[in-house]
Amino acid sequence: MAKAKSDENIGYAQALEELESILAELEDNDVDVDKLATHVQRASQLIELCRDRIGNAKLQIEEVVKGLAKE
Protein backbone atom coordinates (compact mmCIF):
# COMPACT_ATOMS: atom_id res chain seq x y z
CA MET A 1 0.00 0.00 0.00
CA ALA A 2 1.37 3.38 -0.94
CA LYS A 3 2.21 5.79 1.84
CA ALA A 4 1.19 9.41 1.76
CA LYS A 5 4.14 11.76 1.33
CA SER A 6 3.32 13.50 4.60
CA ASP A 7 3.64 10.13 6.39
CA GLU A 8 7.39 10.22 5.80
CA ASN A 9 7.59 13.12 8.23
CA ILE A 10 5.44 11.83 11.07
CA GLY A 11 6.93 9.92 13.94
CA TYR A 12 5.83 6.75 15.63
CA ALA A 13 4.11 8.54 18.52
CA GLN A 14 2.14 10.81 16.20
CA ALA A 15 1.09 7.86 14.01
CA LEU A 16 0.04 5.89 17.07
CA GLU A 17 -1.97 8.85 18.36
CA GLU A 18 -3.80 9.18 15.03
CA LEU A 19 -4.41 5.43 14.98
CA GLU A 20 -5.90 5.55 18.47
CA SER A 21 -8.14 8.42 17.38
CA ILE A 22 -9.39 6.42 14.39
CA LEU A 23 -9.97 3.39 16.59
CA ALA A 24 -12.00 5.44 19.07
CA GLU A 25 -14.15 6.76 16.24
CA LEU A 26 -14.64 3.26 14.82
CA GLU A 27 -15.70 1.97 18.23
CA ASP A 28 -18.44 4.59 18.33
CA ASN A 29 -21.85 3.14 17.60
CA ASP A 30 -22.64 5.97 15.20
CA VAL A 31 -19.85 5.32 12.69
CA ASP A 32 -20.45 7.15 9.42
CA VAL A 33 -20.50 4.33 6.87
CA ASP A 34 -19.29 6.71 4.16
CA LYS A 35 -16.12 7.34 6.18
CA LEU A 36 -15.61 3.74 7.30
CA ALA A 37 -13.54 2.57 4.33
CA THR A 38 -11.40 5.71 4.47
CA HIS A 39 -10.74 5.22 8.19
CA VAL A 40 -9.86 1.55 7.75
CA GLN A 41 -7.49 2.36 4.88
CA ARG A 42 -5.79 5.12 6.88
CA ALA A 43 -5.49 2.83 9.89
CA SER A 44 -3.80 0.25 7.68
CA GLN A 45 -1.32 2.87 6.45
CA LEU A 46 -0.55 3.95 10.00
CA ILE A 47 -0.04 0.37 11.16
CA GLU A 48 2.40 -0.20 8.30
CA LEU A 49 4.23 3.02 9.18
CA CYS A 50 4.50 2.01 12.86
CA ARG A 51 5.81 -1.43 11.91
CA ASP A 52 8.41 0.17 9.64
CA ARG A 53 9.52 2.54 12.41
CA ILE A 54 9.82 -0.35 14.88
CA GLY A 55 11.73 -2.44 12.33
CA ASN A 56 14.16 0.41 11.64
CA ALA A 57 14.70 1.00 15.34
CA LYS A 58 15.37 -2.72 15.84
CA LEU A 59 18.01 -2.71 13.09
CA GLN A 60 19.71 0.34 14.57
CA ILE A 61 19.75 -1.23 18.03
CA GLU A 62 21.20 -4.46 16.64
CA GLU A 63 23.99 -2.46 14.95
CA VAL A 64 24.82 -0.69 18.21
CA VAL A 65 24.88 -4.00 20.09
CA LYS A 66 27.16 -5.51 17.44
CA GLY A 67 29.49 -2.55 17.78
CA LEU A 68 29.59 -2.95 21.55
CA ALA A 69 30.32 -6.66 21.25
CA LYS A 70 33.40 -5.92 19.10
CA GLU A 71 34.88 -3.64 21.74
N, C-alpha and C positions, 0 to 999 in steps of 0.2 A: 504494500500500500504506500502510495506516495505521501511524503511528509510536506506539510505547508512550510514555505520558506521561513516564516516567523518562528516555527518550531525549533529551528536551529539555534535560536537565541534564548530560548527559555530553559531554565534549569529544572532539575529533578523536582525540587520542592514546589516550584510554580506549577509544573505539570501535574503533580500529585494533588495539589490544591484544586486545580480545575477539574480533575477527574473526580474528586470527592464532591464537588459542586454538582457535576453532571449526575453522579450516582444519587445524591440527595433529591434531585429533581425527578429522576426516574422512579424513585421509591414513592414519590407522591402519587396519591390515588387519582389525581386529575392531570395525568400526563397528556400533553397535547400530542395526539397521534401524528399530526403533520410534522412535528419536530422530533419524533421518536427516532426515525432512521438517521437523521443528522446527528443526534446526540450519541447514538450507538457507534456511528462511524468515527466521530471525534474521540470518543472514549477509546476506541480501538487504536487510533493514532497515538493517543497519550500513553497507553499501555506499552506500545511499541517503543516510544521515545524513552520511557522510564526503564524498560529492559535494556535498551542500548546504553543508557547512562550507567546503569549498574554493571553491565558487561565491560564497558570502558574503564570504570573504576576498578573492577576486579583485575583487569590486565595490568593497570598501572601499579596496583598493590603487589601483584606477583613479580613485576619487574623490580620493585624496591626490595622485596624480600630476597630475590635472587642476588641482587647487588650486595645486600647485607651478608648473605651466606658466603660470598666470595672473599669478604674481608677477614 
